[in-house]
Amino acid sequence: MRHPAHLAQFRRLLNGLAAERAEKLARPFHIAPEVYYDPVRATLEQERLFRRMPLVLGHESTLPKPGDTLTLDIIDRPLLLLRGRDGQLRGFLNACRHRGVRLTDCPEPTRKSSLVCPYHNWTYDLDGRVKHIPCLDTFPGLDPAQHGLTPFPLEVRHGLIWGIPQAGDADDMDLSSFLSGLGEDLDVFGFKAMHGFARAVTRRKTNWKLIMDAFLESYHVVRLHHKTVGPFFQDGAAILDRVGRHIRSIVARQEFGEIAHLPESDWDARRHVSFAYVIYPNTVLVLHPDYTSILTMYPAGTDETDFVHTMLTPHPPRNDKERDHWQRSFALIEGGVFQAEDLWISERIQASLRSGANRHFTFGQLEYGIKVFHEQLDADLGTKSVED
């Protein structure tokens, strides 16, 4: 291990947590249940987070060849990701420039030679330009060059696809400032060279922030996940740091005890701990021992979330053994852990939010990451949700 920030977290975890916990959170904090269902707050989140900030839309390896197409819907924005003949990945609003018809539905990567509107057959090339307008002579004075697909700000960096879901150009997105240096971490872990092995999209009946909360604390790991991944981790042994709006955290695996007898050069960022990154506002990166999960939560309403999980492997499977291993790993982590445990528990919370059972939720020191995240939301939304 060579990254200074990673080494610093290892050292702090090795040297003990009691003093750090006491310093960061001297007493419990509280959040009102309304934070997770209030429609006024949901509107603020849409306007100030999901329509203004760069969001992770996926990994570039999922669209490797010209014509590869993927559609996403974020709030009320239909998005289209398209790999051009020149190899460049572009983003457009998924709407015909004639009458606004949705051009295509590709929830899974699909290869196309062009995009044809099903209504009047206006046809667009892979770079978004109008390729054909039937009966063009019936549109006197119309310039096809001015009726290409509407772009939205999109950039590929560190292997990830970033976009702001509103009409605009790439220059409208200052990704370097937004990342606040987090890109160095992504490069250390080699995100650009990773391979998109599997992808799953599900809609669950829970607010997006409840799912984010589940990945911001270590208190539940050995309890909720006691039949799956919990036994691989030490109880409550976690460290986190803010990186701009984002969060870098580690949770000690059972093997962490080895590092006291190893030189720092042999500390292993995947064997000894699990790193997790919260890329604000709605993405979590989880670095498992031999693969990586990108988890993105897109609000579909106050009580519903589209959960997108992309599994990245270090390289494409080189043989059937590797393929079978990663398929089993994906089935376990996606179905057995995320869906059956993390998302299930989030839905159980959502179902009771309006019951009046809790005037507020109470959080302790092992849930400090939730405080960090919600305080950042408050700063960006102009709200006050975290109370001592």
LINRAQUI-V47580 format. One record per run of one state. SS is the DSSP state (~ for helix, > for strand, _ for the rest). FROM is the first residue (numbers start at 0). TO is the last residue. Records with the same first field share a line. If there is no record, write none. Layout:
SS = FROM-TO + FROM-TO
This chain:
_ = 0-2 + 14-16 + 24-27 + 31-31 + 36-37 + 50-53 + 63-66 + 74-75 + 83-87 + 93-108 + 111-113 + 116-121 + 124-128 + 132-134 + 138-142 + 146-149 + 157-158 + 167-168 + 172-173 + 179-180 + 188-189 + 193-193 + 204-206 + 214-219 + 224-228 + 243-244 + 261-262 + 266-271 + 279-281 + 287-289 + 301-302 + 313-318 + 350-351 + 355-359 + 363-363 + 381-384 + 387-387
~ = 3-13 + 17-23 + 32-35 + 38-49 + 59-62 + 135-137 + 143-145 + 169-171 + 174-178 + 181-187 + 190-192 + 207-213 + 220-223 + 229-231 + 253-260 + 263-265 + 319-349 + 352-354 + 364-380
> = 28-30 + 54-58 + 67-73 + 76-82 + 88-92 + 109-110 + 114-115 + 122-123 + 129-131 + 150-156 + 159-166 + 194-203 + 232-242 + 245-252 + 272-278 + 282-286 + 290-300 + 303-312 + 360-362 + 385-386
